């Protein structure tokens, strides 16, 4: 949970409604012990939204119901259609610009809040333009040359197009969540399965945590966690009913 808290926002995802409901209840309980009230929950799943209401979890209306854009870390999230888009209202004042300076261009670049980089192809042009101004030695409040001004104004005129831009929150919407990470029946050597799975899990970890990449030989912890992963997979497959009962904190029959 510590890796999913961003200031006062908590973001998480699961593959099924039951797990999501239990996870949210657990998080509410844990943080309430510290005097913190997790509220205004939002989801893209109608079934989870209704389940929250039944157990009196404080949840938000959908963006469609409220008519107010729902935001995650400053990015607009249409949780009905599960799309992300960029808030461009801060750019409205750029249409009234009379004087274009290096300071103005830097300020305009800072208005485009895009923590996950979905607008990088659009933003990179201004970053290149800033680099050009740095190299030319233009002072902060000096009017920029006509060619730089023309490039900047062309960029600001294209900002309106961003209103129409939407990107799916889920990159791989057709991903088969039921498919196993590895087909256990293809291997006869347990040690080999553990090593291969450990490298796959390390790869997925490194993709998510670029600044904390793990390299080198596999560690004892990695091998141990992989073995636990496979034990859990077998439990979910061969003891599905019992596994769900344990997950829901019920007595195992």
C-alpha positions in Angstrom: 0.0 0.0 0.0 2.9 2.4 0.7 3.8 2.2 -3.0 0.3 3.2 -4.0 -0.1 6.4 -2.0 0.6 9.7 -3.7 0.3 12.5 -1.2 -3.5 12.2 -0.4 -4.5 9.9 -3.3 -4.4 6.2 -3.3 -4.4 4.3 -6.6 -4.7 0.6 -7.1 -6.2 -2.0 -9.5 -7.2 -5.6 -9.2 -8.4 -8.3 -11.7 -11.8 -9.0 -10.0 -14.5 -7.2 -8.0 -14.3 -9.4 -4.9 -10.6 -8.7 -4.5 -11.1 -5.0 -5.1 -13.8 -4.8 -2.4 -11.8 -6.6 0.2 -8.7 -4.6 -0.6 -10.5 -1.3 -0.2 -12.1 -2.4 3.1 -8.7 -3.5 4.3 -7.1 -0.1 3.4 -9.9 1.8 5.0 -9.4 -0.2 8.2 -5.6 0.1 8.3 -5.6 3.9 7.7 -8.4 4.5 10.1 -6.2 3.0 12.8 -3.9 6.0 12.2 -6.8 8.4 12.3 -7.0 8.8 8.5 -10.3 8.5 6.7 -10.1 7.1 3.2 -13.1 8.4 1.3 -14.5 9.5 -2.1 -13.6 6.2 -3.7 -14.0 5.9 -7.5 -13.9 3.0 -9.9 -14.5 2.0 -13.5 -16.5 -1.0 -12.4 -20.2 -0.6 -11.8 -20.4 -3.8 -9.8 -17.7 -2.5 -7.4 -19.4 0.9 -7.1 -22.7 -0.8 -6.1 -20.8 -3.1 -3.7 -19.2 -0.1 -2.0 -22.6 1.5 -1.5 -24.0 -1.6 0.1 -21.3 -1.6 2.7 -21.4 2.2 3.2 -18.1 3.0 1.7 -17.9 6.7 0.9 -17.7 6.7 -3.0 -17.9 9.4 -5.6 -20.5 9.6 -8.4 -19.2 8.7 -11.8 -17.9 11.6 -13.9 -21.0 11.1 -16.1 -23.4 11.4 -13.1 -21.8 14.4 -11.5 -20.9 16.3 -14.7 -17.6 17.1 -13.1 -14.4 15.6 -14.5 -12.8 13.0 -12.2 -9.1 13.5 -11.8 -6.2 11.1 -10.9 -3.0 12.9 -10.1 -4.1 15.9 -12.2 -5.1 13.7 -15.2 -8.8 13.6 -16.2 -10.2 10.1 -15.8 -13.5 9.2 -17.5 -14.3 6.3 -15.3 -17.4 5.3 -17.3 -15.5 4.7 -20.5 -12.2 4.2 -18.7 -10.3 6.9 -20.7 -7.6 9.4 -19.7 -7.3 12.9 -21.1 -5.4 16.1 -20.3 -6.8 19.2 -18.6 -5.9 22.2 -20.8 -7.9 25.0 -19.1 -4.6 26.6 -17.9 -3.7 27.2 -21.5 -6.6 29.6 -22.1 -4.6 32.7 -21.0 -2.0 31.9 -23.8 -4.5 33.1 -26.4 -4.1 36.7 -25.1 -0.3 36.8 -25.3 1.2 39.9 -26.8 4.8 39.4 -25.9 6.5 36.0 -26.2 9.7 35.6 -24.1 11.8 32.7 -22.9 10.0 33.0 -19.5 6.6 32.8 -21.2 7.5 29.7 -23.1 9.0 28.0 -20.1 5.8 28.8 -18.1 3.7 27.4 -20.9 5.6 24.1 -20.8 5.0 23.9 -17.1 1.3 24.1 -17.6 1.2 20.8 -19.4 0.9 18.4 -16.4 1.5 14.9 -17.7 3.1 12.7 -15.0 2.8 9.5 -17.1 4.0 10.9 -20.3 1.0 10.3 -22.6 1.5 13.7 -24.2 5.3 13.4 -24.7 5.0 13.6 -28.6 3.3 17.0 -28.2 5.4 18.3 -25.3 8.8 17.4 -26.8 8.6 20.2 -29.4 8.6 22.8 -26.7 11.4 21.1 -24.8 13.5 21.2 -28.0 12.6 24.9 -28.5 13.7 25.7 -24.9 17.0 24.0 -25.6 17.4 26.1 -28.7 16.8 29.3 -26.7 19.3 28.2 -24.0 22.0 27.6 -26.6 21.3 31.0 -28.3 21.6 32.9 -25.0 18.3 34.7 -25.1 17.6 36.4 -21.8 14.5 35.6 -19.8 12.4 38.7 -20.7 13.7 39.4 -24.1 11.3 39.0 -27.0 12.3 35.8 -28.9 13.2 35.8 -32.6 10.3 35.6 -35.1 11.0 32.0 -36.1 10.9 30.8 -32.4 7.8 32.9 -31.8 6.1 31.4 -34.9 6.9 27.8 -33.7 5.6 28.6 -30.2 2.3 30.2 -31.5 1.8 27.2 -33.8 2.1 24.9 -30.9 -0.3 26.9 -28.7 -2.9 26.9 -31.6 -2.7 23.1 -31.6 -3.6 22.9 -27.9 -7.3 22.9 -28.7 -6.8 19.5 -30.4 -5.9 18.1 -27.0 -9.5 18.4 -25.9 -10.4 15.6 -28.3 -7.5 13.4 -27.2 -8.4 10.4 -25.1 -6.3 7.3 -24.4 -7.4 4.1 -22.8 -6.3 3.7 -19.2 -5.7 0.0 -19.8 -3.1 -0.4 -22.4 -3.9 -4.0 -23.2 -7.6 -4.2 -22.9 -7.7 -7.7 -24.6 -5.2 -9.1 -22.2 -6.1 -12.7 -21.1 -5.8 -12.4 -17.3 -6.6 -16.0 -17.0 -3.6 -17.1 -18.9 -0.8 -18.4 -16.6 2.5 -16.5 -16.5 4.2 -19.8 -17.4 2.8 -23.1 -18.4 4.0 -25.3 -15.6 3.3 -28.5 -17.5 5.9 -27.7 -20.1 8.7 -28.2 -17.6 9.8 -31.3 -15.6 12.5 -29.6 -13.5 11.2 -27.5 -10.5 14.5 -25.6 -10.2 14.3 -24.5 -13.8 10.7 -23.3 -13.4 11.7 -21.3 -10.3 14.6 -19.6 -12.1 12.6 -18.8 -15.2 9.7 -17.4 -13.3 12.0 -15.4 -11.1 13.5 -13.7 -14.1 10.0 -13.0 -15.5 8.9 -11.5 -12.2 12.1 -9.4 -12.1 11.5 -8.1 -15.6 7.9 -7.0 -14.7 9.2 -5.4 -11.5 12.0 -3.5 -13.4 9.4 -2.3 -15.9 7.3 -0.8 -13.1 10.2 0.6 -11.0 12.7 2.0 -13.5 14.6 3.9 -10.8 15.0 0.8 -8.6 16.0 -1.8 -11.2 17.3 -5.1 -10.0 20.3 -6.6 -11.8 22.8 -9.4 -11.3 22.2 -13.0 -10.2 18.9 -14.0 -8.7 18.7 -13.5 -4.9 17.5 -15.9 -2.3 14.5 -13.7 -1.6 13.5 -13.7 -5.3 13.7 -17.5 -5.5 11.7 -17.8 -2.3 9.0 -15.4 -3.4 8.7 -17.2 -6.7 8.2 -20.5 -5.0 5.4 -18.9 -2.9 4.0 -17.5 -6.2 3.7 -21.0 -7.6 2.2 -22.4 -4.4 -0.4 -19.7 -4.5 -1.1 -20.5 -8.2 -1.7 -24.2 -7.4 -3.9 -23.3 -4.4 -6.0 -21.0 -6.6 -6.4 -23.7 -9.3 -6.8 -26.9 -7.3 -8.4 -25.5 -4.1 -10.4 -22.6 -5.7 -13.3 -22.7 -3.3 -11.1 -22.9 -0.2 -8.9 -20.2 -1.5 -11.8 -17.8 -2.0 -13.1 -18.6 1.5 -9.7 -17.8 3.1 -9.5 -14.6 1.1 -12.9 -13.5 2.3 -11.9 -14.5 5.9 -14.5 -17.2 6.1 -14.1 -20.6 7.8 -12.7 -23.2 5.4 -15.2 -26.1 5.0 
